[in-house]
Amino acid sequence: MEATSTSTRTNSNNTAFSLISRGWKEVRDSADADLQLMRARANSFKNLANSFDREIENFFNSASIASFSVPSPLKPSTSPTEIDFVKKLQPKISEIRRVYSAPEISKKVLEKWGPTAKLGIDLSAIKNAIVAEGEDDFRGGIVGFDRRRKLGFREFWGEGKEEGGGQFGEWEPIRVLKRRFRELEKKSEFGEIFGGFKNSEFVEKLKSSLKAIRKEPQESKEVPPLDVPELLAYLVRQSEPFLDQLGVRKDVCDKIVEGLCRKRKNQFLLPSLSSGKSTLLDENANDELDLRIASVLQSTGHCYDGGFWTDSSKHHPSDGKRHVAIVTTASLPWMTGTAVNPLFRAAYLAKSEKQNVTLLVPWLCKSDQELVYPNNLTFTSPEEQENYIRNWLEERVGFKADFKISFYPGKFSKERRSIIPAGDTSKFVPSKDADIAILEEPEHLNWYHHGKRWTDKFNHVVGVVHTNYLEYIKREKNGALQAFLVKHINNLVTRAYCHKVLRLSAATQDLPKSVICNVHGVNPKFLKIGEKVAAERELGQQAFSKGAYFLGKMVWAKGYKELIDLLAKHKNELDGFKLDVFGNGEDANEVQSTAKRLDLNLNFLKGRDHADDSLHGYKVFINPSISDVLCTATAEALAMGKFVVCADHPSNEYFRSFPNCLTYKTSEDFVARVKEALANEPQPLTPEQRYNLSWEAATQRFMQYSELDRVLDSEKDVKLSKTNGKSITKAVSMPNLSEMIDGGLAFAHYCLTGNEFLRLCTGAIPGTRDYDKQHCKDLHLLPPQVENPIYGW
């Protein structure tokens, strides 16, 4: 044991000595590096001093050579006063060299000057005074030249400033040099010396020496301020959404902007284009106006970090991955578009693993679950419903989706047949994950939103419009008035709470900041069914053994009214035509009784999943609905290789490129399309057509049109516009009138939704400004009074 203890102590001593030795070596290496850096700085200063010494020597040598040269009739001779000036100054060269070479200079630099300091004698004043005068034509005479020359020398010597305020203070050689120049100024023969200034060899040598010491800096050009037409054009451009509310169309605003900018068509909009032959104004006045504003802001050094309505403290990703929060208004097992499509979007965004994804869905209390979810399916906890959602998704996509599912409190409105958020939905996304938000149905989510503004909490907010609410509301009592109010409310909330809005089709309301693009795909299961049908047909087997069918929620607005009207009007032309109808809904009894009263050949069946085996044998899917924005059932039927007969409507614009999509404009066309579909076989889909229907293609379109690809790839949300080889950086947060209006609208909306009486007048569910006790119990939340206390006396 004693030997073991001795060995242990020896090892500990060796380790300690090793650490001390290693630490001493690091200190020594660091000291050597510092000494080498100091040595390099001193040598650099000496080299600079020697360079200046050579320039001074060349200056005097040139003058001496000129004094012994034979005068030429082609060149004026050097003046005796000039030679006298050089002879008086030349003995001081040795003193200047001695002072430059003194070791005290290096020591002083190493002690007082930092590593980034620069040494040099500012000879720009001398250069400017002599060179400029050498190139002028002396039209102002000798008196004017003498005044400008003296001003240049005074600027160089720092006269009028405090003692010691110059660059070299009381350095003796510089004082001697100053005194010699002053003696030169006092000479009466000064005019004779510079009479031939432009051709004097002495002056030319001096100019070249000064230019060699300090090069001419690049000439900077000032950016002219905005003029009145530009300010008016920018005001009109930023007021477009507000003018739209007053009935002024966007094309009219564009013409006004173009007219105001045309006043400058003979001038160049950007200083960087001053040397060009044409402007880009006629090509895109709006872009050039943006660049003009950006150039003026950049020239002033203005930096904008937020405004009166905005919050500059936003999320900045620190883990290398961005965070995407998808907020929707419905959840499985409710088989509606806003429950299914956001779920697939979350799965395929998370599949790329470039960003973290969170899906935020509403949680309903048990009483509301019984009203909404089919087959009396209910859940006792959010974890139980999350398991159901994940299992349903994995059975259809074929891979394990790695994203988070969270819940926010919601209540079901029987009158609106939709789920309304209860409380501030935005606070259910942690601040550390508040980076990018995707609001599925942004107008629906924000009708009664009373909480933090989405664009203040998130860096980028994208809204996806699913539903044509105006079409549904017009069918109700006093529909025209309600549609008018809802239209303007939708404009307000989408403008105030979104950076970008995607509309699935032109069937939706034209909203601010919106573009039209189908960003939805179909369940991969339907594409597999289509591939199976195509394989059976290649083998000569009969793929379709049944006729036509219709599938949809049984409410009048989902196309049942149009369907019954068409079949009733052309009952004789479609004699023998039988249609199977699958669906459940609030209007089921009324729809069935109406069809029975009109003696229509409709066979009503219970609703089922479109991918159910019992539906594979149908050849024709009929969808007369004109209230849909983008019918998911139509895309699914095309993916399965079926014929689709649908109305010639903006909601079906995306499907027209598929050969199996048969559209009609009149009721007579409907009859012809149905007969055509029943008499022929559908064409198999090409690989490109199948890809366009997939969620991979839909996700790619979503990334592009929502500008999410640019946001995810860029740490700084800036826009670079390049013109004539020069780039101008324009911050997205550049202050403008539009942002101020958006912030004001958001503030007004916040105040209005905070009043319970006004909420009830506009159709809100009582008590939805905050979540209730049951939500607190189910979601393990603190009471609203604790989360948001009201302090008073």
Secondary structure, DSSP 8 states (H G I E B T S, - for coil): -HHHHHHHHHHHHHHHHHHHHHHHHHHHHHHHHHHHHHHHHHHHHHHHHHHHHHHHHHHHHHHHHHHHS--BTTB----HHHHHHHHHHGGGHHHHHHHHH-HHHHHHHHHHS-TT-------HHHHHHHHHHHHS--TTHHHHHHHHHHHHHHHHHTTTS-TT-SSSTT-HHHHHHHHHHHHHHH-TTHHHHTTTGGG-HHHHHHHHHHHHHS-------------HHHHHHHHHHHTHHHHHHTT--HHHHHHHHHHHHHTTTTS-SSGGGTTSS--STTT-HHHHHHHHHHHHHHHHT------SS---------SS-EEEEEE-S--TTS-SHHHHHHHHHHHHHHHT-SEEEEEEEEE--HHHHHHHSGGG---SSHHHHHHHHHHHHHHHHSS----EEEEEEEEEETTTTEEEE-S-GGGGS-GGG-SEEEEESHHHHHTT--SS-HHHH-SEEEEEE---HHHHHHTSTTHHHHHHHHHHHHHHHHHHH-SEEEESSTTS---TTEEE-------HHHHHHHHHHHHHHHTT-----EEEEEES-SSGGGTHHHHHHHHHHTTTTTTT--EEEE---TTHHHHHHHHHHTT--EEEE----TT-GGGTTEEEEEE--SS-SS-HHHHHHHHTT-EEEEESSGGGGGGGGSTTEEEESSHHHHHHHHHHHHHS------HHHHHHHSHHHHHHHHHHHTTHHHHHH-SS-EEEEEETTEEEEEETT---HHHHHHHHHHHHHHHHHT-HHHHHHTT--TT-SS--HHHHHHHT---HHHHS-----
